[in-house]
Amino acid sequence: MIECLDSQQGHAPDTSYLDVMPRLEFLSKRCNQLTKENADLQEDCDRLTTE
């Protein structure tokens, strides 16, 4: 069970760790992809501003 409280009910939600794991894996991969894209874009921007 994920250790977070439902602010309205004051108890842990019914979602188990296994239920959210696929979503967490997807978001982690997407975050890594966006971080790489951001670094690539920053390199392009740096190159263009020095030309």
N, CA, C and O atoms as a Maestro MAE file, in Angstrom:
{
 s_m_m2io_version
 :::
 2.0.0
}

f_m_ct {
 s_m_title
 :::
 protein
 m_atom[204] {
  # First column is atom index #
  i_m_mmod_type
  r_m_x_coord
  r_m_y_coord
  r_m_z_coord
  i_m_residue_number
  s_m_chain_name
  s_m_pdb_residue_name
  s_m_pdb_atom_name
  i_m_atomic_number
  :::
  1 25 0.841 -1.186 0.000 1 A "MET " " N  " 7
  2 3 0.000 0.000 0.000 1 A "MET " " CA " 6
  3 2 0.882 1.243 0.000 1 A "MET " " C  " 6
  4 15 1.862 1.309 0.741 1 A "MET " " O  " 8
  5 25 0.546 2.204 -0.808 2 A "ILE " " N  " 7
  6 3 1.305 3.453 -0.850 2 A "ILE " " CA " 6
  7 2 1.023 4.233 0.424 2 A "ILE " " C  " 6
  8 15 -0.120 4.340 0.870 2 A "ILE " " O  " 8
  9 25 2.084 4.773 0.994 3 A "GLU " " N  " 7
  10 3 1.953 5.496 2.250 3 A "GLU " " CA " 6
  11 2 1.611 6.963 2.017 3 A "GLU " " C  " 6
  12 15 2.451 7.841 2.213 3 A "GLU " " O  " 8
  13 25 0.399 7.219 1.605 4 A "CYS " " N  " 7
  14 3 -0.071 8.597 1.500 4 A "CYS " " CA " 6
  15 2 -1.512 8.617 1.975 4 A "CYS " " C  " 6
  16 15 -2.224 7.616 1.889 4 A "CYS " " O  " 8
  17 25 -1.920 9.736 2.463 5 A "LEU " " N  " 7
  18 3 -3.269 9.832 2.997 5 A "LEU " " CA " 6
  19 2 -4.171 10.600 2.055 5 A "LEU " " C  " 6
  20 15 -3.763 11.587 1.443 5 A "LEU " " O  " 8
  21 25 -5.374 10.144 1.952 6 A "ASP " " N  " 7
  22 3 -6.402 10.873 1.227 6 A "ASP " " CA " 6
  23 2 -6.790 12.050 2.120 6 A "ASP " " C  " 6
  24 15 -7.290 11.857 3.228 6 A "ASP " " O  " 8
  25 25 -6.561 13.255 1.639 7 A "SER " " N  " 7
  26 3 -6.761 14.431 2.479 7 A "SER " " CA " 6
  27 2 -8.210 14.593 2.935 7 A "SER " " C  " 6
  28 15 -8.464 15.152 4.002 7 A "SER " " O  " 8
  29 25 -9.149 14.114 2.143 8 A "GLN " " N  " 7
  30 3 -10.550 14.265 2.522 8 A "GLN " " CA " 6
  31 2 -11.003 13.153 3.464 8 A "GLN " " C  " 6
  32 15 -11.809 13.390 4.364 8 A "GLN " " O  " 8
  33 25 -10.496 11.963 3.264 9 A "GLN " " N  " 7
  34 3 -10.958 10.831 4.064 9 A "GLN " " CA " 6
  35 2 -10.048 10.543 5.261 9 A "GLN " " C  " 6
  36 15 -10.489 9.940 6.239 9 A "GLN " " O  " 8
  37 25 -8.779 10.971 5.191 10 A "GLY " " N  " 7
  38 3 -7.859 10.731 6.291 10 A "GLY " " CA " 6
  39 2 -7.354 9.307 6.366 10 A "GLY " " C  " 6
  40 15 -6.887 8.873 7.419 10 A "GLY " " O  " 8
  41 25 -7.437 8.565 5.261 11 A "HIS " " N  " 7
  42 3 -6.910 7.202 5.235 11 A "HIS " " CA " 6
  43 2 -6.209 6.962 3.909 11 A "HIS " " C  " 6
  44 15 -6.371 7.724 2.956 11 A "HIS " " O  " 8
  45 25 -5.438 5.904 3.864 12 A "ALA " " N  " 7
  46 3 -4.700 5.579 2.644 12 A "ALA " " CA " 6
  47 2 -5.670 5.200 1.530 12 A "ALA " " C  " 6
  48 15 -6.685 4.552 1.784 12 A "ALA " " O  " 8
  49 25 -5.361 5.603 0.291 13 A "PRO " " N  " 7
  50 3 -6.232 5.226 -0.831 13 A "PRO " " CA " 6
  51 2 -6.174 3.728 -1.102 13 A "PRO " " C  " 6
  52 15 -5.291 3.037 -0.594 13 A "PRO " " O  " 8
  53 25 -7.105 3.227 -1.896 14 A "ASP " " N  " 7
  54 3 -7.194 1.802 -2.187 14 A "ASP " " CA " 6
  55 2 -6.206 1.337 -3.257 14 A "ASP " " C  " 6
  56 15 -6.128 0.144 -3.551 14 A "ASP " " O  " 8
  57 25 -5.461 2.262 -3.835 15 A "THR " " N  " 7
  58 3 -4.523 1.915 -4.895 15 A "THR " " CA " 6
  59 2 -3.288 1.245 -4.300 15 A "THR " " C  " 6
  60 15 -2.653 1.789 -3.397 15 A "THR " " O  " 8
  61 25 -2.957 0.076 -4.804 16 A "SER " " N  " 7
  62 3 -1.775 -0.617 -4.311 16 A "SER " " CA " 6
  63 2 -0.559 -0.209 -5.123 16 A "SER " " C  " 6
  64 15 -0.683 0.340 -6.218 16 A "SER " " O  " 8
  65 25 0.600 -0.479 -4.581 17 A "TYR " " N  " 7
  66 3 1.860 -0.163 -5.252 17 A "TYR " " CA " 6
  67 2 1.917 -0.825 -6.622 17 A "TYR " " C  " 6
  68 15 2.385 -0.217 -7.584 17 A "TYR " " O  " 8
  69 25 1.449 -2.060 -6.719 18 A "LEU " " N  " 7
  70 3 1.484 -2.776 -7.999 18 A "LEU " " CA " 6
  71 2 0.572 -2.129 -9.038 18 A "LEU " " C  " 6
  72 15 0.831 -2.223 -10.238 18 A "LEU " " O  " 8
  73 25 -0.478 -1.484 -8.587 19 A "ASP " " N  " 7
  74 3 -1.386 -0.805 -9.510 19 A "ASP " " CA " 6
  75 2 -0.738 0.419 -10.148 19 A "ASP " " C  " 6
  76 15 -0.982 0.714 -11.318 19 A "ASP " " O  " 8
  77 25 0.079 1.127 -9.389 20 A "VAL " " N  " 7
  78 3 0.674 2.364 -9.907 20 A "VAL " " CA " 6
  79 2 2.055 2.159 -10.517 20 A "VAL " " C  " 6
  80 15 2.575 3.050 -11.188 20 A "VAL " " O  " 8
  81 25 2.646 1.001 -10.291 21 A "MET " " N  " 7
  82 3 4.007 0.756 -10.781 21 A "MET " " CA " 6
  83 2 4.148 0.939 -12.292 21 A "MET " " C  " 6
  84 15 5.098 1.596 -12.717 21 A "MET " " O  " 8
  85 25 3.261 0.400 -13.125 22 A "PRO " " N  " 7
  86 3 3.412 0.616 -14.570 22 A "PRO " " CA " 6
  87 2 3.386 2.100 -14.939 22 A "PRO " " C  " 6
  88 15 4.136 2.535 -15.813 22 A "PRO " " O  " 8
  89 25 2.545 2.860 -14.291 23 A "ARG " " N  " 7
  90 3 2.466 4.301 -14.565 23 A "ARG " " CA " 6
  91 2 3.752 5.000 -14.123 23 A "ARG " " C  " 6
  92 15 4.253 5.882 -14.820 23 A "ARG " " O  " 8
  93 25 4.279 4.607 -12.974 24 A "LEU " " N  " 7
  94 3 5.528 5.198 -12.496 24 A "LEU " " CA " 6
  95 2 6.680 4.886 -13.448 24 A "LEU " " C  " 6
  96 15 7.520 5.747 -13.712 24 A "LEU " " O  " 8
  97 25 6.721 3.666 -13.959 25 A "GLU " " N  " 7
  98 3 7.768 3.290 -14.913 25 A "GLU " " CA " 6
  99 2 7.645 4.108 -16.191 25 A "GLU " " C  " 6
  100 15 8.648 4.584 -16.723 25 A "GLU " " O  " 8
  101 25 6.417 4.275 -16.690 26 A "PHE " " N  " 7
  102 3 6.191 5.074 -17.887 26 A "PHE " " CA " 6
  103 2 6.644 6.511 -17.663 26 A "PHE " " C  " 6
  104 15 7.344 7.086 -18.498 26 A "PHE " " O  " 8
  105 25 6.243 7.090 -16.533 27 A "LEU " " N  " 7
  106 3 6.603 8.477 -16.253 27 A "LEU " " CA " 6
  107 2 8.107 8.642 -16.083 27 A "LEU " " C  " 6
  108 15 8.665 9.660 -16.492 27 A "LEU " " O  " 8
  109 25 8.760 7.669 -15.493 28 A "SER " " N  " 7
  110 3 10.208 7.725 -15.333 28 A "SER " " CA " 6
  111 2 10.908 7.717 -16.685 28 A "SER " " C  " 6
  112 15 11.822 8.504 -16.926 28 A "SER " " O  " 8
  113 25 10.470 6.818 -17.568 29 A "LYS " " N  " 7
  114 3 11.058 6.752 -18.910 29 A "LYS " " CA " 6
  115 2 10.797 8.039 -19.681 29 A "LYS " " C  " 6
  116 15 11.681 8.546 -20.371 29 A "LYS " " O  " 8
  117 25 9.581 8.565 -19.563 30 A "ARG " " N  " 7
  118 3 9.227 9.809 -20.262 30 A "ARG " " CA " 6
  119 2 10.054 10.977 -19.722 30 A "ARG " " C  " 6
  120 15 10.517 11.822 -20.488 30 A "ARG " " O  " 8
  121 25 10.232 11.018 -18.431 31 A "CYS " " N  " 7
  122 3 11.036 12.069 -17.814 31 A "CYS " " CA " 6
  123 2 12.478 12.003 -18.315 31 A "CYS " " C  " 6
  124 15 13.072 13.032 -18.636 31 A "CYS " " O  " 8
  125 25 13.034 10.809 -18.382 32 A "ASN " " N  " 7
  126 3 14.398 10.645 -18.893 32 A "ASN " " CA " 6
  127 2 14.499 11.086 -20.347 32 A "ASN " " C  " 6
  128 15 15.472 11.727 -20.743 32 A "ASN " " O  " 8
  129 25 13.490 10.741 -21.138 33 A "GLN " " N  " 7
  130 3 13.468 11.134 -22.546 33 A "GLN " " CA " 6
  131 2 13.414 12.653 -22.677 33 A "GLN " " C  " 6
  132 15 14.150 13.236 -23.474 33 A "GLN " " O  " 8
  133 25 12.552 13.291 -21.901 34 A "LEU " " N  " 7
  134 3 12.426 14.744 -21.965 34 A "LEU " " CA " 6
  135 2 13.687 15.441 -21.465 34 A "LEU " " C  " 6
  136 15 14.060 16.496 -21.979 34 A "LEU " " O  " 8
  137 25 14.338 14.864 -20.477 35 A "THR " " N  " 7
  138 3 15.592 15.428 -19.979 35 A "THR " " CA " 6
  139 2 16.647 15.407 -21.067 35 A "THR " " C  " 6
  140 15 17.384 16.378 -21.240 35 A "THR " " O  " 8
  141 25 16.727 14.296 -21.810 36 A "LYS " " N  " 7
  142 3 17.684 14.199 -22.908 36 A "LYS " " CA " 6
  143 2 17.339 15.195 -24.010 36 A "LYS " " C  " 6
  144 15 18.221 15.881 -24.526 36 A "LYS " " O  " 8
  145 25 16.055 15.277 -24.373 37 A "GLU " " N  " 7
  146 3 15.639 16.234 -25.398 37 A "GLU " " CA " 6
  147 2 15.964 17.660 -24.968 37 A "GLU " " C  " 6
  148 15 16.405 18.469 -25.784 37 A "GLU " " O  " 8
  149 25 15.753 17.966 -23.707 38 A "ASN " " N  " 7
  150 3 16.047 19.294 -23.187 38 A "ASN " " CA " 6
  151 2 17.540 19.593 -23.301 38 A "ASN " " C  " 6
  152 15 17.925 20.697 -23.688 38 A "ASN " " O  " 8
  153 25 18.378 18.619 -22.967 39 A "ALA " " N  " 7
  154 3 19.827 18.806 -23.073 39 A "ALA " " CA " 6
  155 2 20.231 19.036 -24.525 39 A "ALA " " C  " 6
  156 15 21.065 19.894 -24.813 39 A "ALA " " O  " 8
  157 25 19.642 18.271 -25.438 40 A "ASP " " N  " 7
  158 3 19.936 18.449 -26.866 40 A "ASP " " CA " 6
  159 2 19.518 19.841 -27.341 40 A "ASP " " C  " 6
  160 15 20.258 20.504 -28.068 40 A "ASP " " O  " 8
  161 25 18.339 20.273 -26.928 41 A "LEU " " N  " 7
  162 3 17.865 21.602 -27.318 41 A "LEU " " CA " 6
  163 2 18.737 22.702 -26.713 41 A "LEU " " C  " 6
  164 15 18.992 23.722 -27.354 41 A "LEU " " O  " 8
  165 25 19.188 22.492 -25.492 42 A "GLN " " N  " 7
  166 3 20.055 23.481 -24.850 42 A "GLN " " CA " 6
  167 2 21.378 23.595 -25.598 42 A "GLN " " C  " 6
  168 15 21.905 24.695 -25.763 42 A "GLN " " O  " 8
  169 25 21.917 22.462 -26.050 43 A "GLU " " N  " 7
  170 3 23.147 22.485 -26.853 43 A "GLU " " CA " 6
  171 2 22.925 23.260 -28.142 43 A "GLU " " C  " 6
  172 15 23.762 24.077 -28.525 43 A "GLU " " O  " 8
  173 25 21.799 23.012 -28.819 44 A "ASP " " N  " 7
  174 3 21.477 23.746 -30.047 44 A "ASP " " CA " 6
  175 2 21.362 25.241 -29.765 44 A "ASP " " C  " 6
  176 15 21.882 26.062 -30.520 44 A "ASP " " O  " 8
  177 25 20.694 25.583 -28.698 45 A "CYS " " N  " 7
  178 3 20.514 26.984 -28.329 45 A "CYS " " CA " 6
  179 2 21.867 27.639 -28.041 45 A "CYS " " C  " 6
  180 15 22.136 28.746 -28.506 45 A "CYS " " O  " 8
  181 25 22.704 26.961 -27.283 46 A "ASP " " N  " 7
  182 3 24.038 27.491 -26.972 46 A "ASP " " CA " 6
  183 2 24.849 27.690 -28.240 46 A "ASP " " C  " 6
  184 15 25.538 28.699 -28.395 46 A "ASP " " O  " 8
  185 25 24.767 26.728 -29.144 47 A "ARG " " N  " 7
  186 3 25.509 26.817 -30.405 47 A "ARG " " CA " 6
  187 2 25.020 27.997 -31.233 47 A "ARG " " C  " 6
  188 15 25.823 28.744 -31.792 47 A "ARG " " O  " 8
  189 25 23.713 28.164 -31.310 48 A "LEU " " N  " 7
  190 3 23.143 29.252 -32.108 48 A "LEU " " CA " 6
  191 2 23.459 30.631 -31.520 48 A "LEU " " C  " 6
  192 15 23.646 31.594 -32.264 48 A "LEU " " O  " 8
  193 25 23.516 30.726 -30.216 49 A "THR " " N  " 7
  194 3 23.790 32.033 -29.603 49 A "THR " " CA " 6
  195 2 25.259 32.413 -29.697 49 A "THR " " C  " 6
  196 15 25.606 33.584 -29.541 49 A "THR " " O  " 8
  197 25 26.129 31.434 -29.952 50 A "THR " " N  " 7
  198 3 27.557 31.755 -30.088 50 A "THR " " CA " 6
  199 2 27.955 31.975 -31.535 50 A "THR " " C  " 6
  200 15 29.080 32.399 -31.801 50 A "THR " " O  " 8
  201 25 27.069 31.700 -32.474 51 A "GLU " " N  " 7
  202 3 27.387 31.895 -33.895 51 A "GLU " " CA " 6
  203 2 27.198 33.336 -34.305 51 A "GLU " " C  " 6
  204 15 27.420 33.682 -35.465 51 A "GLU " " O  " 8
  :::
 }
 m_bond[203] {
  # First column is bond index #
  i_m_from
  i_m_to
  i_m_order
  :::
  1 1 2 1
  2 2 3 1
  3 3 4 2
  4 3 5 1
  5 5 6 1
  6 6 7 1
  7 7 8 2
  8 7 9 1
  9 9 10 1
  10 10 11 1
  11 11 12 2
  12 11 13 1
  13 13 14 1
  14 14 15 1
  15 15 16 2
  16 15 17 1
  17 17 18 1
  18 18 19 1
  19 19 20 2
  20 19 21 1
  21 21 22 1
  22 22 23 1
  23 23 24 2
  24 23 25 1
  25 25 26 1
  26 26 27 1
  27 27 28 2
  28 27 29 1
  29 29 30 1
  30 30 31 1
  31 31 32 2
  32 31 33 1
  33 33 34 1
  34 34 35 1
  35 35 36 2
  36 35 37 1
  37 37 38 1
  38 38 39 1
  39 39 40 2
  40 39 41 1
  41 41 42 1
  42 42 43 1
  43 43 44 2
  44 43 45 1
  45 45 46 1
  46 46 47 1
  47 47 48 2
  48 47 49 1
  49 49 50 1
  50 50 51 1
  51 51 52 2
  52 51 53 1
  53 53 54 1
  54 54 55 1
  55 55 56 2
  56 55 57 1
  57 57 58 1
  58 58 59 1
  59 59 60 2
  60 59 61 1
  61 61 62 1
  62 62 63 1
  63 63 64 2
  64 63 65 1
  65 65 66 1
  66 66 67 1
  67 67 68 2
  68 67 69 1
  69 69 70 1
  70 70 71 1
  71 71 72 2
  72 71 73 1
  73 73 74 1
  74 74 75 1
  75 75 76 2
  76 75 77 1
  77 77 78 1
  78 78 79 1
  79 79 80 2
  80 79 81 1
  81 81 82 1
  82 82 83 1
  83 83 84 2
  84 83 85 1
  85 85 86 1
  86 86 87 1
  87 87 88 2
  88 87 89 1
  89 89 90 1
  90 90 91 1
  91 91 92 2
  92 91 93 1
  93 93 94 1
  94 94 95 1
  95 95 96 2
  96 95 97 1
  97 97 98 1
  98 98 99 1
  99 99 100 2
  100 99 101 1
  101 101 102 1
  102 102 103 1
  103 103 104 2
  104 103 105 1
  105 105 106 1
  106 106 107 1
  107 107 108 2
  108 107 109 1
  109 109 110 1
  110 110 111 1
  111 111 112 2
  112 111 113 1
  113 113 114 1
  114 114 115 1
  115 115 116 2
  116 115 117 1
  117 117 118 1
  118 118 119 1
  119 119 120 2
  120 119 121 1
  121 121 122 1
  122 122 123 1
  123 123 124 2
  124 123 125 1
  125 125 126 1
  126 126 127 1
  127 127 128 2
  128 127 129 1
  129 129 130 1
  130 130 131 1
  131 131 132 2
  132 131 133 1
  133 133 134 1
  134 134 135 1
  135 135 136 2
  136 135 137 1
  137 137 138 1
  138 138 139 1
  139 139 140 2
  140 139 141 1
  141 141 142 1
  142 142 143 1
  143 143 144 2
  144 143 145 1
  145 145 146 1
  146 146 147 1
  147 147 148 2
  148 147 149 1
  149 149 150 1
  150 150 151 1
  151 151 152 2
  152 151 153 1
  153 153 154 1
  154 154 155 1
  155 155 156 2
  156 155 157 1
  157 157 158 1
  158 158 159 1
  159 159 160 2
  160 159 161 1
  161 161 162 1
  162 162 163 1
  163 163 164 2
  164 163 165 1
  165 165 166 1
  166 166 167 1
  167 167 168 2
  168 167 169 1
  169 169 170 1
  170 170 171 1
  171 171 172 2
  172 171 173 1
  173 173 174 1
  174 174 175 1
  175 175 176 2
  176 175 177 1
  177 177 178 1
  178 178 179 1
  179 179 180 2
  180 179 181 1
  181 181 182 1
  182 182 183 1
  183 183 184 2
  184 183 185 1
  185 185 186 1
  186 186 187 1
  187 187 188 2
  188 187 189 1
  189 189 190 1
  190 190 191 1
  191 191 192 2
  192 191 193 1
  193 193 194 1
  194 194 195 1
  195 195 196 2
  196 195 197 1
  197 197 198 1
  198 198 199 1
  199 199 200 2
  200 199 201 1
  201 201 202 1
  202 202 203 1
  203 203 204 2
  :::
 }
}
